[in-house]
Each structure stands twice: as structure tokens, then as C-alpha cells.
Amino acid sequence: MELDVGLGQLQRVFGEWAGVFGGGEWVMIGDERKPLAWLLTTLSRCQDQMPSSVCVVLDMDDGSTFAQAVRSIRARRRQKPRRSRKRMA
């Protein structure tokens, strides 16, 4: 199913997600629930500058682009220690 949304709406959703950074692996695009990874991939080449408020929340320089933010978020997520899946005896 194709979503009928514009880039501006996706950028707003990204900004809302950033406001609660680390707040989840899902975002709402219109009335459809999508994985965060989908949104990041969609914005990964977007050279539009983010609003200053989003730059501040993500601890990025003013004027940073959505593509730069996606790279930064992906790098942070790779560095985040994963929980051990060892079973307790």
C-alpha cells in the first residue's frame, strides 16, 4: 500500500519523534503505523535543513540536514549496547 504523504509531513513526523528521542521503533504516518527504520531510510538522502529545535534536541549543529541526522541516529543506535539474551539458570 502506497502512502500518500509529502516530504514535509515526513519531516514533521521525524521532528516529533526526535522530541521524544529514543521513544520507540514506530512512527505514525497519517493513520498508518510504520517502522522507524522506514522513516529513516526515506529521509536518508534529504538535504533539507532541519528546524533549529530539532537540531538542538539531537545535539547537532544548526543547519544540519535530515540526511546528516539519519546518519547520526544510525551511528548512535549501532553504538548502543544490546541487552544480553542469556537465560538465567
BAFI-3210 file (N, C-alpha, C; in Angstrom, 3 decimals, decimal comma, padded with zeros to 6 digits):
// residues 89
n [1|2|3|4|5|6|7|8|9|10|11|12|13|14|15|16|17|18|19|20|21|22|23|24|25|26|27|28|29|30|31|32|33|34|35|36|37|38|39|40|41|42|43|44|45|46|47|48|49|50|51|52|53|54|55|56|57|58|59|60|61|62|63|64|65|66|67|68|69|70|71|72|73|74|75|76|77|78|79|80|81|82|83|84|85|86|87|88|89]
n.u [000,841|000,708|001,741|000,177|001,711|003,498|006,880|007,263|005,451|006,607|008,997|008,008|006,972|009,355|010,604|008,829|009,236|011,918|011,663|010,978|013,232|014,496|012,176|010,789|010,269|008,522|006,543|003,874|002,456|000,362|-002,535|-001,339|000,765|004,220|007,477|010,248|012,667|011,869|011,105|013,573|015,110|013,688|014,199|016,904|018,414|017,695|018,337|017,376|017,404|017,099|014,681|015,787|015,093|014,900|017,507|018,743|017,593|018,618|021,264|022,866|024,605|023,296|021,483|021,976|021,264|018,448|019,415|021,990|021,236|019,961|022,156|023,634|021,870|021,637|024,302|024,542|022,687|023,886|026,048|024,910|024,709|023,677|021,093|021,768|020,960|021,105|020,001|018,715|019,939]
n.v [-001,181|002,094|005,105|008,222|010,788|013,820|015,095|017,100|016,373|013,997|014,994|016,505|014,452|013,151|015,177|015,254|012,675|012,949|014,723|013,133|011,534|008,334|007,271|005,164|002,496|002,816|004,918|007,219|007,714|009,683|007,892|005,497|003,071|002,918|001,391|002,846|002,602|002,648|005,338|006,589|005,588|006,691|009,416|009,513|010,635|013,218|016,528|018,798|021,384|020,859|022,036|024,429|023,725|020,940|020,273|021,060|019,267|016,862|017,292|018,471|020,506|023,734|024,075|021,599|018,798|016,644|014,229|014,131|013,906|011,421|009,729|010,200|009,291|006,586|005,780|006,219|004,371|001,998|001,961|001,689|-000,331|-003,707|-005,636|-008,497|-011,809|-014,007|-016,806|-017,030|-019,259]
n.w [000,000|-000,972|000,538|000,727|001,175|001,786|001,560|003,464|005,495|006,376|007,366|009,503|011,114|011,735|013,247|015,422|016,446|017,163|019,254|021,348|021,623|021,118|021,782|020,663|018,287|016,284|014,152|013,469|010,413|008,943|009,229|009,482|010,901|010,929|010,686|012,414|011,063|008,388|008,065|008,554|006,409|004,291|004,639|004,358|002,286|002,179|001,751|002,908|005,354|008,833|011,248|013,699|016,318|016,239|015,612|018,011|019,883|018,939|019,379|017,382|014,950|014,171|011,198|010,208|008,086|007,236|006,244|007,395|010,052|010,057|009,512|011,854|013,858|013,168|013,601|016,368|017,284|016,537|018,262|020,713|023,547|023,411|024,930|026,889|025,944|027,467|029,305|032,558|034,982]
ca.u [000,000|001,466|001,290|000,022|002,201|004,567|008,134|007,065|004,796|007,601|009,924|007,320|006,935|010,729|010,784|008,056|009,951|013,143|011,263|010,979|014,310|014,572|010,833|010,150|010,689|007,405|006,031|002,588|002,444|-001,079|-003,187|-000,649|001,931|005,362|008,710|011,167|013,667|011,284|011,210|014,990|015,515|013,024|014,829|018,365|019,062|017,047|019,308|016,716|017,851|016,126|014,439|016,769|014,645|015,234|018,971|019,067|017,199|019,531|022,624|023,548|024,805|022,211|021,663|022,177|020,213|017,801|020,328|023,022|020,598|019,752|023,464|023,977|020,989|022,040|025,578|024,261|021,967|024,853|026,926|024,128|024,902|022,479|020,818|022,145|019,830|021,422|018,966|019,116|019,868]
ca.v [000,000|003,337|006,215|009,484|011,829|014,624|015,158|017,961|015,609|013,055|015,789|016,827|013,224|012,973|016,157|014,800|011,534|013,462|015,366|012,074|010,703|007,025|006,979|003,997|001,963|003,012|006,277|007,288|008,494|009,746|006,937|004,220|002,832|002,480|001,248|003,981|002,347|003,099|006,794|006,945|005,294|007,652|010,724|009,355|011,454|014,534|017,582|019,945|021,673|020,625|023,201|024,590|022,996|019,523|020,206|021,144|018,005|015,801|017,738|018,659|021,905|024,419|023,966|020,200|018,277|015,404|013,134|014,097|013,405|009,974|009,081|010,315|008,399|005,199|005,533|006,123|003,124|000,897|002,003|001,399|-001,731|-004,550|-006,449|-009,899|-012,723|-015,205|-017,234|-017,207|-020,682]
ca.w [000,000|-001,075|001,375|000,012|002,073|001,232|002,299|004,630|006,559|006,908|008,158|010,766|011,919|012,231|014,315|016,583|017,009|017,789|020,506|022,364|021,076|021,732|022,249|020,087|016,993|015,359|013,979|012,778|009,179|008,712|010,135|009,332|011,749|010,135|011,466|012,391|010,011|007,123|008,028|008,421|005,033|003,415|004,789|004,372|001,243|002,188|002,036|003,536|006,712|009,899|012,098|014,781|017,511|016,064|015,737|019,433|020,532|018,500|019,666|016,105|014,583|013,480|009,755|009,816|007,209|007,661|005,908|008,436|011,278|009,901|009,706|013,263|014,628|012,890|014,278|017,806|017,542|016,420|019,424|021,908|023,947|023,328|026,112|026,795|025,838|028,235|030,230|033,961|035,368]
c.u [000,886|000,883|001,224|000,399|003,335|005,791|007,995|006,419|005,778|008,615|009,297|007,268|008,315|010,996|010,039|008,742|011,197|012,838|011,190|012,021|014,442|013,209|010,169|010,663|009,615|007,027|004,681|002,722|000,983|-001,756|-002,555|000,599|003,048|006,578|009,583|012,194|013,153|011,430|012,664|015,489|014,935|013,705|016,354|019,100|018,504|018,046|018,663|017,257|016,722|015,851|015,460|016,388|014,979|016,748|019,380|018,769|018,168|020,999|023,458|023,669|023,569|022,492|021,933|020,993|019,589|018,701|021,438|022,451|020,394|021,073|023,862|023,150|021,380|023,348|025,367|023,593|022,893|025,750|026,219|024,318|023,580|022,335|021,220|020,901|020,108|020,269|019,532|018,943|019,156]
c.v [001,244|004,393|007,475|010,622|012,581|014,608|016,004|017,233|014,629|013,794|016,173|015,616|012,955|013,921|015,772|013,622|012,005|014,121|014,391|011,042|009,396|006,549|005,796|003,645|002,145|004,477|006,187|008,226|008,534|008,828|005,550|004,167|002,258|002,308|002,501|003,813|002,800|004,610|007,227|006,707|006,326|009,019|010,681|010,164|012,872|015,602|018,849|020,135|021,404|021,932|023,234|023,782|021,514|019,332|020,204|019,821|016,885|016,132|017,828|020,148|022,457|024,373|022,550|019,720|017,014|014,206|013,007|013,527|011,901|009,232|009,083|009,350|006,948|004,857|005,375|004,800|001,919|000,814|001,612|-000,068|-002,499|-005,358|-007,893|-010,758|-014,027|-015,523|-017,399|-018,683|-020,855]
c.w [000,000|-000,154|000,533|000,956|001,395|002,123|003,555|005,793|007,193|007,779|009,498|011,684|012,519|013,398|015,575|017,252|017,749|019,127|021,661|021,956|021,848|022,190|021,597|018,714|015,932|015,314|013,276|011,584|008,741|009,713|010,048|010,213|010,887|011,037|011,335|011,279|008,651|006,989|007,837|006,997|004,071|003,462|004,647|003,304|001,194|002,639|002,597|004,945|007,699|010,635|013,240|016,014|017,425|016,170|017,212|020,132|020,188|018,742|018,392|015,819|013,895|011,981|009,276|008,984|007,804|007,371|006,955|009,735|011,201|010,107|011,179|014,121|014,405|013,590|015,781|018,137|017,429|017,646|020,707|022,292|023,895|024,592|025,865|026,746|026,591|029,170|031,617|034,321|036,678]
res [m|e|l|d|v|g|l|g|q|l|q|r|v|f|g|e|w|a|g|v|f|g|g|g|e|w|v|m|i|g|d|e|r|k|p|l|a|w|l|l|t|t|l|s|r|c|q|d|q|m|p|s|s|v|c|v|v|l|d|m|d|d|g|s|t|f|a|q|a|v|r|s|i|r|a|r|r|r|q|k|p|r|r|s|r|k|r|m|a]
***
